[in-house]
């Protein structure tokens, strides 16, 4: 997975925010571009384009983004257009996504709603 490489090429001009392995952040992040979490983030992530949680990364809070790639731990609800859960990852919360991929070994504890959301009449 290219997103999880520490030497990924981020020269595309898109804005990336990083919570590095040595960092602990507490509070809500409203991210216009992409976010990579290798440390610990306690709080929600709103309106992000991409959220990448590295293998040692942890988010304690809800995550809303177009694409979420989880290689570490998310303790909160996830709402995404596309969600990828890698082999060592765990999500402890409810999931709502249009598309989801779970590698062997990936763990989910919560309700999953996958696909288009149908409006009730």
C-alpha positions as CSV (number, residue, x, y, z in Angstrom):
1,X,0.0,0.0,0.0
2,X,1.7,3.2,-1.2
3,X,-0.1,5.4,1.3
4,X,1.6,3.7,4.2
5,X,5.2,4.1,3.0
6,X,7.1,6.7,5.0
7,X,8.8,7.9,1.8
8,X,5.6,8.3,-0.3
9,X,5.8,11.1,-2.9
10,X,3.6,13.9,-1.6
11,X,4.9,16.4,-4.2
12,X,1.5,16.5,-6.1
13,X,0.7,19.9,-4.6
14,X,-2.1,18.5,-2.4
15,X,-2.0,19.7,1.2
16,X,-1.0,16.9,3.7
17,X,-1.0,17.2,7.5
18,X,0.9,14.8,9.6
19,X,0.6,13.6,13.2
20,X,4.0,11.9,13.5
21,X,4.9,9.0,15.7
22,X,6.3,11.3,18.4
23,X,3.1,13.4,18.5
24,X,0.0,13.4,20.6
25,X,-2.8,15.7,19.5
26,X,-6.1,16.3,21.3
27,X,-9.0,18.2,19.7
28,X,-11.1,18.2,16.5
29,X,-9.3,18.5,13.2
30,X,-11.0,19.9,10.2
31,X,-8.8,18.9,7.3
32,X,-9.3,20.2,3.7
33,X,-6.6,18.0,2.2
34,X,-5.2,14.7,3.5
35,X,-4.1,13.6,7.0
36,X,-1.6,10.9,8.0
37,X,-1.6,9.7,11.6
38,X,1.4,7.8,12.9
39,X,1.1,9.0,16.5
40,X,-2.1,9.5,18.6
41,X,-5.0,11.8,17.8
42,X,-7.7,12.1,20.4
43,X,-10.6,13.9,18.7
44,X,-12.7,13.8,15.5
45,X,-11.4,14.3,12.0
46,X,-13.9,16.2,9.8
47,X,-14.1,16.8,6.0
48,X,-10.8,15.3,5.1
49,X,-10.0,14.1,1.6
50,X,-7.8,11.2,2.7
51,X,-7.1,9.9,6.2
52,X,-4.2,7.4,6.5
53,X,-3.6,5.7,9.9
54,X,-0.1,4.2,9.9
55,X,0.5,0.8,11.6
56,X,1.5,2.5,14.9
57,X,-1.2,5.3,14.5
58,X,-4.3,5.6,16.6
59,X,-7.4,7.9,16.4
60,X,-9.8,8.0,19.3
61,X,-12.8,9.8,17.7
62,X,-15.0,9.8,14.7
63,X,-13.5,10.1,11.2
64,X,-15.2,11.5,8.1
65,X,-13.3,11.5,4.8
66,X,-13.5,10.5,1.2
67,X,-10.9,7.8,1.6
68,X,-9.8,6.2,4.9
69,X,-6.9,3.7,4.9
70,X,-6.5,2.2,8.4
71,X,-3.3,0.3,9.2
72,X,-3.5,1.0,12.9
73,X,-6.4,1.6,15.3
74,X,-9.5,3.8,15.0
75,X,-11.7,3.9,18.1
76,X,-14.8,5.7,16.8
77,X,-17.3,5.8,14.0
78,X,-16.0,6.0,10.4
79,X,-17.9,7.6,7.5
80,X,-16.2,7.3,4.1
81,X,-16.7,7.0,0.4
82,X,-14.0,4.3,0.4
83,X,-12.5,2.4,3.4
84,X,-9.5,0.1,3.4
85,X,-8.8,-1.9,6.5
86,X,-5.3,-3.5,6.4
87,X,-4.3,-6.8,8.0
88,X,-3.1,-5.5,11.3
89,X,-5.7,-2.8,11.7
90,X,-8.7,-2.5,14.0
91,X,-11.8,-0.3,14.0
92,X,-13.9,-0.2,17.1
93,X,-17.0,1.7,16.1
94,X,-19.7,1.8,13.5
95,X,-18.8,2.1,9.8
96,X,-20.7,3.7,7.0
97,X,-19.0,3.5,3.6
98,X,-19.9,3.2,-0.1
99,X,-17.1,0.7,-0.7
100,X,-14.9,-1.2,1.8
101,X,-12.0,-3.6,1.6
102,X,-10.8,-5.6,4.5
103,X,-7.5,-7.5,4.4
104,X,-7.2,-10.9,6.1
105,X,-6.5,-10.2,9.8
106,X,-8.3,-6.8,9.8
107,X,-10.7,-6.4,12.7
108,X,-14.0,-4.6,13.1
109,X,-16.2,-4.3,16.2
110,X,-19.3,-2.4,15.3
111,X,-22.1,-2.1,12.8
112,X,-21.3,-1.8,9.1
113,X,-23.4,-0.2,6.4
114,X,-21.8,-0.6,3.0
115,X,-23.1,0.6,-0.3
116,X,-25.4,3.4,-1.4
117,X,-27.6,4.8,1.4
118,X,-31.3,4.5,0.4
119,X,-33.5,7.3,1.6
120,X,-36.6,6.3,3.5
121,X,-40.0,7.6,2.4
